[in-house]
């Protein structure tokens, strides 16, 4: 009996030992497996440029990179520039750990370095931009997985050279002008600054790709002290400018008084209630002032935005046409004072010429071009805008009927619609004006063949094809 008990006890001991051994191995193996697959993972951090750098200019350049490591987290980032046999450190940044079991706290970071060639002692020429990142993996003897990115760049701190090609530059207040200039290098942005207003220049019109032209305008409110310069910015962000020796011609604009009648307000204001529904049940004068001020500004801004849709070519030829058999009813930049009940209620400027002919007279396109707008434009009513290239536009408003559509190519004299009294017009007429990019200009210049020759075409012909 006693021998049998010892036999049963021995069996139990032998069966317990493998189980204990299994649990011991499991306790040791699981952390080792976790350590190998989790803390010793081999996925490198991903390094990406936010925008591809190609050039570093004279002014400080902000270079931003994003680093991602979803597993072990980011340990550190290093950025440097290799130029010849020199390696210059630009940035080094360390990121916190969340502890042995967690790894790095940051799984995705965005770092920005300011690079100034002058401060770093870097000369113009080719260089290599290098970014290195390491994570909190225990690989590589605890140093982490390395991720890197290299990009060949060019250090260019020399401003672009500008040389004037066209000579005489006469421009009137409210008028237009043309300048032709040469750039010594390709510049993504160049043009004319008139005060604080920028008018883009274009290359590619002449056979010599270094020669550019820019149509520009002078606001009717500017004066002879307004500075006019050519400005250029190269691919590295270096900027330069050259003063244009322009002769500014002062102009005197008319003053006009407009008496608002109850008949006009009751007839016209219902058309504009859709723009200001909160004023629909109020006084007509209150609605008129909102239309004449707020809606006018919005419409002018909308027209200015449309002028960005311009062809990089000269589409027009010769003097522009005016409405046949028409008489002037208002001039460009007339200073208008509005009266109601004998009191002054508003002041505005009239940015075109009002031409009156017969009722519903046919309107010819002033010159060759492409229709970039055809539809209702608030205070201007039914409106057509024709692009004549390089930012030169003609605008036709208050039309009763439009006979063209956006995208249509029109020839000089092509009938685009008929005169009317839509918008804020008090009677049948054509509101006609020209724009150079975003600026309204006096259209009488473009009706004058002598002005066109002296200020535009002769300059182009001197340069040649």
C-alpha positions as CSV (number, residue, x, y, z in Angstrom):
1,X,0.0,0.0,0.0
2,X,2.7,2.4,1.0
3,X,4.6,1.6,-2.3
4,X,1.6,2.6,-4.3
5,X,1.3,6.0,-2.6
6,X,4.9,6.8,-3.4
7,X,4.3,5.9,-7.0
8,X,1.4,8.2,-7.3
9,X,3.3,11.1,-5.7
10,X,6.2,10.6,-8.1
11,X,3.9,10.8,-11.1
12,X,2.4,14.1,-9.8
13,X,5.9,15.6,-9.3
14,X,6.9,14.6,-12.9
15,X,3.7,16.1,-14.4
16,X,4.1,19.4,-12.5
17,X,7.7,20.0,-13.6
18,X,7.0,20.3,-17.4
19,X,4.2,22.7,-16.6
20,X,6.4,24.9,-14.5
21,X,9.1,24.7,-17.1
22,X,6.6,25.8,-19.8
23,X,5.5,28.8,-17.7
24,X,9.1,29.8,-16.9
25,X,9.9,29.6,-20.6
26,X,6.8,31.6,-21.4
27,X,7.6,34.3,-18.9
28,X,11.1,34.6,-20.4
29,X,10.1,34.2,-24.1
30,X,7.1,36.6,-24.2
31,X,9.2,39.7,-23.2
32,X,12.0,38.6,-25.5
33,X,9.5,38.2,-28.4
34,X,8.0,41.6,-27.5
35,X,11.4,43.1,-27.2
36,X,12.4,41.7,-30.6
37,X,9.3,42.5,-32.6
38,X,8.2,45.8,-30.8
39,X,11.2,47.5,-29.3
40,X,13.7,46.2,-31.9
41,X,11.5,46.8,-34.9
42,X,13.4,47.7,-38.1
43,X,11.1,50.3,-39.8
44,X,13.0,53.5,-40.5
45,X,11.4,57.0,-39.9
46,X,9.8,58.5,-43.0
47,X,11.3,61.9,-44.0
48,X,9.5,64.2,-46.4
49,X,9.9,67.8,-47.6
50,X,6.7,69.9,-47.3
51,X,7.7,71.5,-50.6
52,X,10.6,70.5,-52.8
53,X,13.5,72.9,-52.2
54,X,15.6,73.7,-55.3
55,X,17.2,77.1,-54.5
56,X,18.4,78.9,-51.4
57,X,18.5,82.6,-51.8
58,X,20.1,85.6,-50.1
59,X,17.3,86.1,-47.6
60,X,16.6,83.5,-44.9
61,X,14.8,80.6,-46.4
62,X,12.4,78.6,-44.3
63,X,12.7,74.9,-45.0
64,X,10.1,72.6,-43.5
65,X,10.2,68.8,-43.3
66,X,7.9,66.3,-41.7
67,X,9.1,63.1,-40.0
68,X,6.8,60.2,-39.2
69,X,7.5,57.0,-37.2
70,X,4.3,55.3,-36.1
71,X,6.0,52.4,-34.2
72,X,9.0,53.5,-32.1
73,X,8.5,57.3,-32.2
74,X,11.0,59.9,-33.2
75,X,14.3,60.3,-31.3
76,X,16.1,63.1,-33.1
77,X,16.3,65.1,-36.4
78,X,19.5,66.5,-38.0
79,X,19.7,68.8,-41.0
80,X,22.8,69.9,-42.8
81,X,24.2,71.3,-46.1
82,X,27.1,69.7,-47.9
83,X,28.9,72.2,-50.1
84,X,32.2,70.9,-51.6
85,X,34.2,69.4,-48.8
86,X,32.3,71.3,-46.1
87,X,29.4,70.0,-44.1
88,X,27.4,72.7,-42.2
89,X,24.9,71.8,-39.6
90,X,21.6,73.7,-40.0
91,X,19.4,72.1,-37.3
92,X,19.5,69.4,-34.7
93,X,16.5,68.6,-32.5
94,X,15.9,65.9,-30.0
95,X,12.4,64.6,-29.0
96,X,11.4,63.1,-25.6
97,X,11.0,59.4,-24.7
98,X,7.9,58.0,-23.1
99,X,10.0,55.3,-21.4
100,X,11.5,52.0,-22.2
101,X,8.2,50.3,-22.9
102,X,6.6,53.1,-24.8
103,X,9.4,54.5,-27.0
104,X,9.2,58.0,-28.4
105,X,6.3,60.3,-27.4
106,X,6.2,61.9,-30.9
107,X,5.0,59.8,-33.8
108,X,4.9,62.7,-36.3
109,X,6.8,66.0,-36.2
110,X,7.1,69.1,-38.4
111,X,10.4,70.9,-38.1
112,X,11.4,74.2,-39.8
113,X,14.9,75.5,-40.3
114,X,15.9,79.0,-41.3
115,X,18.8,78.8,-43.8
116,X,20.9,82.0,-44.4
117,X,23.9,81.4,-46.7
118,X,25.6,84.5,-45.4
119,X,25.3,83.4,-41.8
120,X,26.4,79.9,-42.6
121,X,29.3,81.1,-44.8
122,X,28.0,79.3,-47.9
123,X,29.1,80.4,-51.4
124,X,26.9,80.4,-54.5
125,X,26.8,77.1,-56.3
126,X,25.6,73.5,-56.1
127,X,25.1,71.8,-52.8
128,X,23.4,68.9,-51.1
129,X,20.7,69.3,-48.5
130,X,20.7,66.3,-46.1
131,X,18.1,65.4,-43.4
132,X,18.6,62.5,-41.0
133,X,16.2,61.1,-38.4
134,X,16.4,58.3,-35.9
135,X,13.7,56.6,-33.9
136,X,13.5,55.0,-30.4
137,X,13.9,51.5,-31.7
138,X,16.6,49.4,-29.8
139,X,18.1,48.4,-33.1
140,X,21.7,49.4,-33.9
141,X,22.8,49.0,-30.3
142,X,20.0,51.2,-29.0
143,X,20.7,54.1,-31.4
144,X,17.5,53.5,-33.4
145,X,16.6,53.1,-37.0
146,X,18.0,55.8,-39.3
147,X,16.0,57.5,-42.0
148,X,17.4,60.0,-44.4
149,X,16.6,62.2,-47.3
150,X,19.0,64.1,-49.7
151,X,18.3,66.8,-52.2
152,X,20.6,68.6,-54.6
153,X,20.0,72.3,-54.3
154,X,21.5,75.5,-55.7
155,X,22.7,78.4,-53.5
156,X,22.0,81.6,-55.4
157,X,22.4,84.9,-53.5
158,X,22.7,87.2,-56.6
159,X,19.7,89.4,-57.4
160,X,18.5,89.2,-61.0
161,X,19.8,91.8,-63.4
162,X,17.2,94.1,-65.1
163,X,17.9,96.3,-68.1
164,X,15.5,98.7,-69.7
165,X,14.7,98.1,-73.4
166,X,11.9,100.6,-74.1
167,X,12.8,104.3,-73.7
168,X,10.2,107.0,-73.5
169,X,7.5,106.3,-70.9
170,X,4.7,108.8,-70.7
171,X,1.6,108.0,-68.6
172,X,-1.4,110.0,-67.6
173,X,-3.4,109.8,-64.4
174,X,-6.0,107.1,-65.1
175,X,-4.1,106.0,-68.2
176,X,-2.1,103.0,-69.4
177,X,1.5,102.3,-70.5
178,X,3.9,99.7,-71.7
179,X,7.4,98.9,-70.6
180,X,9.8,96.4,-72.3
181,X,12.8,95.1,-70.3
182,X,15.4,92.4,-70.3
183,X,16.1,89.9,-67.5
184,X,19.5,88.2,-67.3
185,X,18.0,85.0,-65.9
186,X,14.6,83.3,-65.8
187,X,12.4,84.8,-63.1
188,X,9.1,83.3,-62.1
189,X,7.8,86.7,-61.2
190,X,8.5,90.1,-62.7
191,X,6.6,93.2,-63.7
192,X,5.9,96.8,-62.9
193,X,5.1,98.4,-59.5
194,X,3.1,101.6,-59.7
195,X,3.1,102.8,-56.1
196,X,1.9,99.7,-54.3
197,X,0.1,98.1,-57.3
198,X,1.8,95.3,-59.2
199,X,1.3,94.6,-62.9
200,X,2.8,91.3,-64.1
201,X,5.3,91.1,-67.0
202,X,5.5,88.3,-69.5
203,X,8.3,86.7,-71.5
204,X,7.8,84.7,-74.7
205,X,6.3,87.3,-76.9
206,X,9.6,88.2,-78.6
207,X,11.9,85.7,-80.2
208,X,14.5,86.6,-77.5
209,X,13.3,84.8,-74.3
210,X,15.1,87.3,-72.1
211,X,12.9,90.2,-73.2
212,X,9.7,90.8,-71.3
213,X,6.8,93.2,-71.7
214,X,4.3,94.6,-69.1
215,X,1.2,96.6,-69.6
216,X,0.6,98.8,-66.6
217,X,-1.7,101.5,-65.4
218,X,-1.8,104.6,-63.2
219,X,-4.8,105.0,-60.9
220,X,-6.7,108.2,-61.5
221,X,-6.0,109.2,-57.9
222,X,-2.2,108.8,-58.2
223,X,0.0,111.9,-58.7
224,X,3.4,112.8,-60.2
225,X,5.2,111.7,-57.0
226,X,4.1,108.1,-57.6
227,X,7.1,105.8,-58.0
228,X,7.2,103.4,-61.0
229,X,9.7,100.6,-61.0
230,X,10.4,97.3,-62.7
231,X,10.7,94.5,-60.2
232,X,11.9,90.9,-60.6
233,X,12.2,87.9,-58.3
234,X,14.3,84.9,-59.3
235,X,13.7,81.2,-58.4
236,X,15.8,81.6,-55.2
237,X,13.7,84.5,-54.0
238,X,16.3,87.2,-54.7
239,X,14.7,90.5,-55.6
240,X,15.8,93.5,-57.6
241,X,14.2,96.6,-59.0
242,X,14.9,99.3,-61.5
243,X,13.3,102.8,-61.6
244,X,11.4,103.7,-64.8
245,X,12.0,107.3,-65.8
246,X,8.4,108.0,-66.5
247,X,6.8,111.3,-67.3
248,X,3.5,111.5,-65.4
249,X,0.8,113.6,-67.1
250,X,-1.6,115.2,-64.6
251,X,-5.3,115.1,-65.5
252,X,-8.2,117.1,-64.2
253,X,-11.4,115.1,-63.9
254,X,-14.9,116.5,-64.0
255,X,-17.3,117.0,-61.1
256,X,-20.9,116.0,-61.6
257,X,-24.1,116.3,-59.5
258,X,-26.8,113.7,-59.6
259,X,-30.2,114.3,-58.1
260,X,-32.0,111.1,-56.9
261,X,-35.7,111.2,-57.4
262,X,-38.3,109.1,-55.7
263,X,-39.4,107.9,-59.1
264,X,-35.9,106.6,-59.9
265,X,-35.5,104.9,-56.5
266,X,-39.0,103.3,-56.6
267,X,-38.3,102.1,-60.2
268,X,-34.7,100.8,-59.7
269,X,-34.3,99.6,-56.1
270,X,-36.6,96.5,-56.3
271,X,-34.0,95.1,-58.8
272,X,-31.4,95.1,-56.0
273,X,-33.5,93.8,-53.1
274,X,-32.1,90.3,-53.7
275,X,-28.6,91.6,-52.7
276,X,-29.8,93.2,-49.5
277,X,-33.0,91.3,-48.5
278,X,-32.8,92.8,-45.0
279,X,-33.4,96.3,-46.5
280,X,-36.2,95.3,-48.8
281,X,-38.9,96.7,-46.5
282,X,-37.0,99.8,-45.5
283,X,-36.5,103.2,-47.1
284,X,-35.5,103.1,-50.8
285,X,-32.7,105.6,-50.1
286,X,-31.1,103.2,-47.5
287,X,-31.1,100.4,-50.1
288,X,-29.7,102.8,-52.7
289,X,-26.7,103.7,-50.5
290,X,-26.0,100.0,-49.8
291,X,-26.0,99.3,-53.5
292,X,-24.0,102.4,-54.5
293,X,-21.3,101.7,-51.8
294,X,-21.2,98.0,-50.8
295,X,-22.4,96.4,-54.0
296,X,-20.3,98.7,-56.1
297,X,-17.1,97.6,-54.2
298,X,-18.0,94.0,-54.6
299,X,-18.7,94.3,-58.3
300,X,-15.5,96.1,-58.9
301,X,-13.6,93.4,-57.0
302,X,-15.3,90.7,-59.0
303,X,-14.4,92.5,-62.3
304,X,-10.8,92.8,-61.1
305,X,-10.7,89.1,-60.4
306,X,-11.9,88.3,-63.9
307,X,-9.0,90.2,-65.4
308,X,-6.6,87.5,-64.2
309,X,-8.0,85.3,-67.0
310,X,-5.8,86.8,-69.7
311,X,-4.1,85.4,-72.8
312,X,-0.3,85.8,-72.9
313,X,-0.4,87.4,-76.3
314,X,-1.6,90.5,-78.0
315,X,-5.0,89.8,-79.5
316,X,-6.0,93.3,-80.6
317,X,-4.9,95.3,-83.6
318,X,-5.1,99.0,-84.3
319,X,-7.4,101.6,-82.6
320,X,-10.4,100.4,-80.6
321,X,-13.9,101.1,-81.8
322,X,-16.4,103.2,-79.9
323,X,-20.2,102.8,-80.1
324,X,-21.1,104.2,-83.5
325,X,-23.1,107.4,-83.7
326,X,-22.9,107.9,-79.9
327,X,-22.6,110.9,-77.7
328,X,-20.8,111.1,-74.4
329,X,-23.1,111.3,-71.4
330,X,-20.5,110.9,-68.6
331,X,-16.7,110.9,-68.6
332,X,-14.1,108.6,-67.0
333,X,-13.4,109.3,-63.3
334,X,-16.2,111.9,-63.0
335,X,-16.5,112.8,-59.4
336,X,-20.2,112.3,-58.6
337,X,-22.0,113.9,-55.7
338,X,-25.5,112.4,-55.1
339,X,-28.3,114.6,-53.7
340,X,-31.6,113.5,-52.3
341,X,-34.1,116.1,-51.0
342,X,-31.5,118.8,-51.5
343,X,-29.0,117.1,-49.3
344,X,-25.7,115.4,-50.1
345,X,-26.1,111.6,-49.5
346,X,-23.1,110.0,-51.3
347,X,-19.9,110.5,-53.3
348,X,-18.6,108.0,-55.9
349,X,-16.4,108.0,-59.0
350,X,-17.6,106.9,-62.5
351,X,-15.0,104.5,-63.9
352,X,-16.0,104.5,-67.5
353,X,-17.5,106.6,-70.3
354,X,-21.3,106.5,-70.8
355,X,-22.2,106.5,-74.5
356,X,-25.7,107.1,-75.7
357,X,-27.1,106.3,-79.2
358,X,-30.5,105.0,-80.2
359,X,-32.5,102.7,-78.0
360,X,-31.2,99.1,-78.0
361,X,-28.3,100.1,-80.4
362,X,-26.0,97.3,-81.6
363,X,-22.7,97.2,-79.6
364,X,-19.6,96.2,-81.6
365,X,-16.6,94.5,-80.0
366,X,-14.0,97.3,-79.6
367,X,-11.2,95.0,-80.9
368,X,-10.2,91.4,-81.4
369,X,-10.3,89.3,-78.3
370,X,-11.9,86.6,-76.2
371,X,-15.0,86.8,-74.1
372,X,-14.1,86.1,-70.4
373,X,-17.4,87.3,-68.9
374,X,-21.0,87.5,-70.1
375,X,-23.8,87.9,-67.6
376,X,-25.3,90.0,-64.8
377,X,-22.8,92.0,-62.7
378,X,-24.8,93.8,-60.0
379,X,-24.7,97.6,-60.5
380,X,-23.3,97.1,-64.0
381,X,-26.3,95.0,-65.1
382,X,-25.8,92.8,-68.1
383,X,-22.1,93.0,-68.9
384,X,-19.6,91.6,-71.3
385,X,-15.8,91.6,-70.7
386,X,-13.4,90.9,-73.6
387,X,-9.8,90.0,-73.0
388,X,-7.4,91.5,-75.5
389,X,-4.3,89.9,-74.1
390,X,-1.6,90.6,-71.5
391,X,-4.1,92.0,-69.1
392,X,-5.9,94.5,-71.4
393,X,-9.7,94.2,-71.2
394,X,-12.7,96.1,-72.5
395,X,-16.0,96.2,-70.5
396,X,-19.5,96.8,-71.8
397,X,-22.4,97.3,-69.3
398,X,-26.1,98.0,-68.9
399,X,-26.8,95.9,-71.9
400,X,-30.4,94.9,-72.7
401,X,-29.3,91.8,-74.5
402,X,-26.1,89.7,-74.7
403,X,-25.2,87.9,-77.9
404,X,-21.9,86.2,-77.0
405,X,-20.8,83.6,-74.4
406,X,-17.7,83.1,-72.3
407,X,-15.0,81.5,-74.4
408,X,-16.1,83.1,-77.7
409,X,-13.4,84.6,-79.9
410,X,-14.6,87.9,-81.4
411,X,-13.3,90.1,-84.1
412,X,-13.3,93.9,-84.0
413,X,-16.8,95.1,-84.9
414,X,-18.5,91.8,-84.1
415,X,-21.9,92.6,-82.5
416,X,-21.8,91.4,-78.9
417,X,-25.2,92.7,-77.8
418,X,-27.4,95.8,-77.5
419,X,-27.5,98.8,-75.3
420,X,-30.0,99.0,-72.4
421,X,-30.8,100.2,-68.9
422,X,-30.0,97.2,-66.8
423,X,-28.2,97.6,-63.4
424,X,-28.1,101.1,-62.0
425,X,-28.6,102.8,-65.4
426,X,-31.1,105.6,-65.4
427,X,-31.7,105.3,-69.2
428,X,-30.6,103.4,-72.3
429,X,-26.9,103.7,-72.9
430,X,-23.6,101.8,-72.9
431,X,-21.2,102.1,-70.0
432,X,-17.8,101.4,-71.6
433,X,-14.4,101.2,-70.1
434,X,-11.0,99.6,-70.4
435,X,-8.9,97.8,-67.7
436,X,-5.2,97.0,-67.5
437,X,-5.2,94.0,-65.2
438,X,-7.2,95.1,-62.1
439,X,-7.2,98.9,-62.7
440,X,-9.9,100.8,-64.6
441,X,-8.3,103.1,-67.2
442,X,-9.5,105.9,-69.5
443,X,-10.7,104.3,-72.8
444,X,-10.2,107.4,-74.9
445,X,-6.5,106.5,-75.1
446,X,-7.3,103.2,-77.0
447,X,-9.6,105.1,-79.4
448,X,-6.6,107.3,-80.5
449,X,-4.3,105.8,-83.2
450,X,-1.6,108.3,-82.4
451,X,-1.5,107.5,-78.7
452,X,-1.4,103.8,-79.5
453,X,1.5,104.3,-81.9
454,X,3.5,106.5,-79.6
455,X,3.0,104.6,-76.4
456,X,2.5,101.0,-77.4
457,X,3.2,99.7,-81.0
458,X,6.3,101.8,-81.7
459,X,8.0,100.3,-78.6
460,X,7.1,96.8,-79.8
461,X,8.3,97.4,-83.3
462,X,11.7,98.7,-82.1
463,X,12.4,95.4,-80.4
464,X,11.2,93.4,-83.4
465,X,9.7,89.9,-83.5
